[in-house]
Amino acid sequence: MDKQSLCLILFFIIIIITSGCSSLTQQSSSNSKTLNLSVTPDKNGTQSSAQIDLISFVNDAVVYSQRVGKDEALKEFSNPNGSFIRGDSYISAYDFNGVNLANPYHPELKGKNELLLKDSSGVRMIGQMMEKARNGSGFVAYHYINPETDSTETRLVYVKKVDDYWWLASEIYGSNASIPFNSPDAIRDVLHAKVEYAVEFAREAGKEETVSEFSNISGPFTENGSYFFAFYMNGTALARPYDKQWIGVNATNVTDPNGIPIGEAKLTNAKKGGGYFYYIFNNSANAGKPEFKISYVEPVDSNWSVGTGIYLPSVPTSFSEGKRNELISHVNEAVEYVNENGRDAAVQEFSNPNGTFSRRDMFIYAFDENGTLLADPHLPGIVGVNRLTDRDPYGEYPVQNIVSNAENGGGFTYYFFADPANNYNVSLKLGYSRLAGDSLVVGAGIFPD
């Protein structure tokens, strides 16, 4: 694909997703192009209460499924008088072949494959929804008949994966039925599109020009605190517009205030072809204040990579040193319990919601090294299910990180998860895991202070 075509495609992608953001003009050696490189949520891009309620509704249904198990959950979702009927909204369930598993108002659809179902514009609704679910969660908008008005309107659906086998969805109509540009899946998509563009630019312009453009604070790749960075595959920083003292320094062992390995995560994701990672970092556009950040990186070639990120200041990030130390101690005690009592007895104890290790603010969970959940005292419905491909809202693979940290002697990771001590609301969590015995991954986590 030529540079001009790629730019055009990305321009329209980002305009659709991030309406309201300003555009930039980038000059290259042969083309003048316009591309929106800024992904900074503002007051015009905040999610409406209806959109927030929709996300919460589906999150509640996913957590319910994880607590009671698939069979019980599907019975409840199929009940037109059940607890998951809220106003005009309800929960639908599908497997990853597009087969309907539950619909409270249309029981005749159960067991039918709806993958080829299209709206009036030819959009394969279930297919698009399923792809969003494969990535963890996300919004899809299409046209559908509103049963309240009997007219075709825009329908906004939010979907979320339960596990590798099935996913849930719910919807709203009306003025709020538009995809919010700063939703997690939209941010994820925009970061990916931005880096894809930067990689194409780097391959055509070459390393020297790319480094020059990335390093220019007044340049098109830097705006409102959003910037691009480049690094060699050995971890040495190659380009960044701020904190230039890092250029030429190997940052492989750099961690954030909670011990999250920034440099290592950056390299790992680049070497596997691209990926997202989380950390807390000083925001140069906000007086250097430490804020939660999600970044995406991708290799240009086998020697160097590029990436960018976005700060999410609304995400609470306060994890006190005392709480972190308590978390480590709690996991260490669980490891000792495994070593003293054996794997089977430990898994049984960790699964007990009234057990020693099951405090709601810091409960112990256990996986095998293949990612199958063996113990969770508060979400028993997913025990026995492999969670290795789980993605949280912004694209991270938490179980992969939990297992990897344990196998490497213990370590911290961030992920978004339901908090049993706070009505199972989903928020950022700091997890710590270790290996117990020969192959039992033991971990726990804490939510912000």
C-alpha positions in Angstrom: 0.0 0.0 0.0 1.4 3.4 -0.9 1.9 6.1 1.7 -0.8 8.4 0.4 -3.4 5.6 0.5 -2.4 4.6 4.0 -2.7 8.1 5.2 -6.1 8.6 3.7 -7.4 5.4 5.3 -6.1 6.3 8.7 -7.3 9.8 8.4 -10.9 8.7 8.0 -10.5 6.0 10.7 -9.4 8.5 13.2 -11.8 11.2 12.2 -14.7 8.7 12.7 -13.4 7.5 16.1 -12.1 10.8 17.4 -14.4 13.5 16.1 -13.7 16.7 17.9 -9.9 16.4 17.9 -7.8 18.8 15.9 -5.9 17.8 12.7 -2.2 18.1 11.9 -0.4 18.7 8.7 2.8 16.6 8.2 5.3 17.4 5.5 7.4 14.5 4.0 10.0 14.6 1.3 7.5 13.9 -1.4 3.9 14.3 0.0 1.9 16.8 2.1 -0.6 14.9 4.2 -3.1 15.6 6.9 -3.4 13.1 9.7 -5.0 13.4 13.2 -2.2 12.2 15.5 -3.8 13.5 18.7 -5.7 11.1 21.0 -6.6 13.4 24.0 -10.0 12.9 25.5 -11.7 16.2 26.3 -15.0 17.4 27.6 -16.6 17.0 24.2 -15.6 13.4 24.0 -16.7 12.1 27.4 -19.1 9.1 27.5 -22.7 9.9 28.2 -24.4 8.5 31.2 -26.4 6.1 28.9 -23.2 4.8 27.4 -21.6 4.4 30.9 -24.7 2.6 32.1 -24.5 0.3 29.1 -20.9 -0.7 29.8 -21.8 -1.2 33.5 -24.8 -3.4 32.6 -22.7 -5.7 30.4 -19.9 -5.8 32.9 -22.4 -6.8 35.6 -23.7 -9.6 33.4 -20.1 -10.9 32.7 -19.3 -10.9 36.4 -22.6 -12.7 37.1 -21.6 -15.3 34.6 -18.2 -15.7 36.3 -19.8 -16.1 39.7 -22.6 -18.6 38.9 -21.3 -20.3 35.8 -22.5 -20.5 32.2 -25.6 -22.7 32.5 -27.1 -20.7 35.4 -26.3 -17.4 33.7 -27.9 -18.4 30.4 -31.1 -19.3 32.2 -31.2 -15.9 33.8 -30.4 -14.0 30.6 -33.2 -16.0 28.9 -35.8 -15.0 31.5 -38.0 -12.0 30.3 -38.8 -11.3 34.0 -35.2 -11.8 35.2 -32.7 -9.5 36.8 -31.0 -8.6 33.5 -34.0 -6.7 32.1 -33.4 -3.0 32.7 -35.8 -0.7 31.0 -35.5 -1.3 27.3 -32.2 -3.0 27.6 -31.5 -6.7 28.0 -28.6 -9.2 27.7 -28.0 -11.4 24.7 -25.5 -14.2 24.6 -23.6 -15.8 21.7 -20.8 -18.2 21.1 -17.8 -17.5 18.9 -19.5 -19.2 15.9 -22.3 -16.6 16.0 -24.8 -19.0 17.5 -27.4 -17.3 19.8 -27.3 -18.7 23.3 -29.9 -16.5 25.0 -32.4 -13.8 24.2 -35.2 -13.1 26.7 -37.7 -11.8 24.2 -36.9 -14.0 21.2 -36.4 -17.6 22.6 -37.0 -18.9 19.0 -33.5 -17.6 18.2 -31.7 -19.8 20.6 -29.4 -22.3 18.8 -29.6 -20.3 15.5 -26.4 -19.0 13.8 -26.8 -15.3 13.2 -23.4 -14.6 11.9 -24.6 -13.5 8.4 -27.4 -11.3 9.8 -27.2 -7.9 8.2 -28.7 -4.5 8.9 -30.4 -2.3 6.3 -27.0 -0.9 5.2 -25.6 -4.4 4.7 -23.5 -4.4 7.9 -23.0 -7.9 9.4 -23.9 -6.9 12.9 -23.2 -10.1 14.8 -20.0 -10.6 12.9 -18.7 -7.1 13.9 -19.9 -7.6 17.4 -18.1 -11.0 17.6 -14.8 -9.5 16.4 -15.0 -6.8 19.1 -15.7 -9.5 21.7 -12.7 -11.5 20.4 -10.6 -8.5 21.3 -12.1 -8.4 24.8 -14.8 -5.7 24.5 -16.1 -2.8 22.5 -18.9 -0.8 20.8 -20.6 -1.5 17.5 -23.2 0.8 15.9 -25.6 -0.2 13.2 -29.2 0.3 12.0 -32.1 -1.7 13.5 -35.8 -1.4 14.1 -36.5 0.1 17.5 -39.5 -1.9 18.9 -40.6 1.2 20.9 -41.0 3.4 17.8 -41.3 0.7 15.1 -38.8 2.7 13.0 -35.2 2.1 11.9 -32.8 3.8 14.1 -29.1 3.7 15.1 -28.5 1.0 17.7 -25.4 1.1 19.8 -24.3 -2.2 21.2 -21.6 -2.9 23.8 -20.1 -6.4 23.8 -17.8 -8.2 26.1 -16.1 -11.6 26.1 -16.9 -14.0 29.0 -14.3 -16.6 28.0 -13.0 -18.2 24.8 -16.3 -19.8 24.1 -19.0 -17.1 24.5 -19.7 -13.4 24.9 -22.5 -11.0 25.9 -24.1 -7.9 24.4 -26.6 -5.2 25.2 -27.9 -2.1 23.4 -29.4 1.4 23.5 -31.2 3.5 20.9 -31.6 7.3 20.5 -29.3 10.3 20.8 -26.7 8.4 22.8 -26.4 5.7 20.1 -23.0 6.7 18.8 -19.6 5.2 19.5 -17.8 7.3 22.2 -14.4 8.2 20.9 -12.7 7.8 24.2 -14.1 4.3 25.0 -11.4 1.7 25.7 -11.8 0.0 22.4 -11.7 3.3 20.5 -8.5 4.3 22.3 -7.1 0.9 21.5 -8.0 1.2 17.8 -6.6 4.7 17.5 -3.3 3.9 19.1 -2.9 0.9 16.8 -3.8 3.1 13.8 -1.3 5.8 14.8 1.6 3.4 15.2 0.7 1.6 12.0 1.1 5.0 10.3 4.3 5.8 12.1 5.8 2.4 11.1 4.9 3.1 7.4 6.4 6.6 7.7 9.6 5.2 9.3 10.0 2.5 6.6 9.7 5.0 3.8 11.5 8.0 5.4 14.2 6.1 7.0 15.6 6.1 10.6 17.4 9.5 10.5 14.4 11.5 9.3 12.0 9.6 11.6 14.2 10.2 14.6 14.3 13.9 13.7 10.5 14.1 13.4 9.9 12.2 16.6 12.4 14.4 18.5 10.8 17.7 17.5 8.6 19.0 20.2 7.0 21.4 17.7 6.7 18.7 15.0 3.6 16.9 13.7 4.3 13.8 15.8 4.0 15.7 19.1 0.9 17.5 20.3 -0.8 18.1 23.7 1.5 15.7 25.5 0.9 13.0 22.9 4.1 12.0 21.3 5.9 9.1 19.5 9.1 7.4 20.6 11.6 5.0 19.0 14.0 2.5 20.4 16.5 -0.1 19.4 15.6 -3.8 19.9 18.3 -4.0 22.7 16.3 -1.4 24.7 18.3 1.7 23.9 16.2 4.8 23.5 16.5 6.3 20.0 14.0 9.2 19.8 11.7 11.0 22.2 10.7 14.7 22.3 10.7 15.0 26.1 13.1 13.7 28.7 15.9 13.6 26.1 18.4 12.6 28.7 17.2 9.1 28.0 18.3 9.1 24.4 21.2 6.7 24.0 20.5 5.1 27.3 19.5 1.4 27.6 16.1 1.5 29.4 15.5 -2.3 29.6 15.4 -2.3 33.4 13.4 0.9 33.9 10.3 0.4 36.1 7.4 2.6 37.2 6.7 3.6 40.8 5.0 0.3 41.5 7.8 -1.9 40.1 6.1 -2.4 36.7 8.8 -3.2 34.1 8.3 -0.5 31.5 11.4 -1.2 29.4 11.0 -4.9 29.5 7.3 -4.7 28.5 8.2 -2.4 25.6 10.7 -4.8 24.2 8.6 -7.9 24.8 5.7 -6.4 22.8 7.9 -5.1 20.0 9.6 -8.5 19.6 6.3 -10.3 19.3 5.2 -8.0 16.5 3.3 -5.4 18.5 1.3 -5.0 21.7 -0.2 -2.8 24.4 1.2 -2.3 27.9 0.4 -0.2 31.0 2.5 1.9 33.4 2.5 5.1 35.4 4.7 7.9 33.9 5.2 11.6 34.3 2.9 13.5 32.0 5.0 16.4 30.5 1.7 18.1 29.4 0.4 18.2 33.0 3.4 19.6 34.9 5.1 16.3 35.0 2.4 14.7 37.1 2.5 10.9 37.3 -0.5 9.4 35.5 -1.7 6.1 34.2 -0.6 5.5 30.6 -1.4 2.9 27.9 1.1 2.5 25.1 1.3 0.5 21.9 4.5 -0.4 20.1 5.4 -2.1 16.8 8.7 -3.0 15.1 9.8 -1.1 12.1 12.3 -3.9 11.3 14.4 -6.4 13.3 16.6 -3.5 14.6 14.2 -0.9 15.9 10.6 -0.1 16.9 8.3 2.8 17.4 5.4 3.5 19.7 3.0 6.0 21.2 0.7 6.2 24.1 -2.1 8.1 25.9 -2.4 9.3 29.4 -5.7 8.4 31.3 -5.7 10.8 34.2 -9.1 9.7 35.3 -7.8 6.2 36.2 -6.9 6.1 40.0 -3.2 5.0 40.5 -2.5 5.4 44.2 -1.0 2.1 45.5 0.7 2.8 48.8 4.0 1.1 49.6 2.5 -0.4 52.7 -0.3 -2.0 50.7 2.2 -3.3 48.1 4.3 -4.9 50.8 1.2 -6.4 52.3 0.3 -7.8 48.9 3.7 -9.5 48.5 3.5 -10.9 52.0 0.0 -12.3 51.4 1.2 -14.1 48.2 4.3 -15.4 50.0 2.1 -16.8 52.7 0.0 -18.6 50.1 3.1 -20.0 48.5 4.3 -21.3 51.8 0.8 -22.9 52.4 1.2 -24.7 49.0 4.7 -26.0 50.0 3.5 -27.2 53.4 0.1 -28.7 52.5 0.4 -29.6 48.9 -1.2 -28.4 45.7 -4.7 -30.0 46.1 -5.2 -28.9 49.6 -4.0 -25.4 48.7 -6.4 -25.1 45.7 -9.3 -26.2 47.9 -8.4 -23.6 50.6 -7.9 -20.8 48.0 -11.3 -21.6 46.5 -13.1 -21.2 49.9 -14.9 -17.8 50.0 -14.7 -18.0 53.8 -11.1 -19.2 53.9 -7.9 -17.7 55.3 -6.8 -16.4 51.9 -10.1 -15.1 50.6 -10.3 -11.5 51.9 -12.3 -9.5 49.4 -9.8 -6.7 49.1 -6.9 -9.1 48.5 -7.9 -12.7 47.7 -5.6 -15.4 46.5 -6.2 -17.0 43.1 -4.3 -19.8 41.4 -3.6 -20.9 37.8 -1.7 -23.7 36.2 1.1 -22.7 33.9 -1.2 -23.1 30.8 -3.5 -20.4 32.1 -6.4 -22.5 33.4 -7.9 -20.9 36.5 -7.8 -23.4 39.4 -9.0 -21.3 42.3 -10.9 -18.1 42.7 -13.1 -17.7 45.9 -15.3 -15.0 44.5 -15.7 -16.0 40.8 -16.2 -19.8 41.0 -18.1 -19.8 37.7 -14.9 -19.5 35.7 -12.8 -22.0 37.7 -11.6 -24.7 35.3 -11.6 -22.4 32.3 -8.5 -21.4 30.5 -8.0 -17.6 30.7 -4.7 -17.3 28.8 -6.3 -15.3 25.9 -8.3 -13.0 28.2 -7.9 -9.3 27.3 -9.0 -6.5 29.5 -10.7 -3.3 28.1 -7.5 -1.6 26.8 -5.9 -4.7 25.2 -3.6 -6.2 27.8 -3.4 -10.0 28.4 -3.4 -10.1 32.2 -3.2 -13.9 32.7 -0.3 -14.1 30.4 1.5 -11.5 32.5 0.5 -13.2 35.7 1.9 -16.5 34.6 5.1 -15.0 33.1 5.8 -13.0 36.2 5.4 -16.1 38.4 7.7 -18.2 36.1 10.3 -15.5 36.3 10.5 -15.5 40.1 7.6 -13.1 40.9 6.5 -9.7 39.8 3.8 -7.0 39.4 1.4 -6.3 36.6 -1.6 -3.9 36.0 -4.9 -5.0 34.7 -8.6 -4.0 34.9 -10.8 -6.4 36.9 -14.0 -6.6 38.9 -13.6 -5.6 42.5 -15.6 -7.9 44.9 -15.2 -5.5 47.7 -16.8 -2.7 45.6 -19.9 -4.3 44.1 -17.7 -6.0 41.4 -17.1 -2.7 39.7 -14.3 -2.9 37.1 -11.2 -0.8 37.9 -7.4 -0.9 37.7 -5.7 -3.5 39.8 -2.1 -4.1 40.7 -1.4 -7.8 40.8 1.5 -9.8 42.2 2.2 -13.5 41.4 4.7 -16.2 42.2 5.3 -19.9 41.4 4.5 -22.3 44.2 5.8 -25.9 44.1 6.7 -27.0 40.6 3.9 -25.5 38.5 1.2 -23.7 40.5 0.9 -20.0 39.8 -0.3 -18.2 42.9 -1.3 -14.5 42.9 -3.4 -11.7 44.4 -4.1 -8.1 43.7 -5.0 -4.8 45.2 -7.1 -1.9 44.0 -6.1 1.8 44.4 -6.2 3.3 47.9 
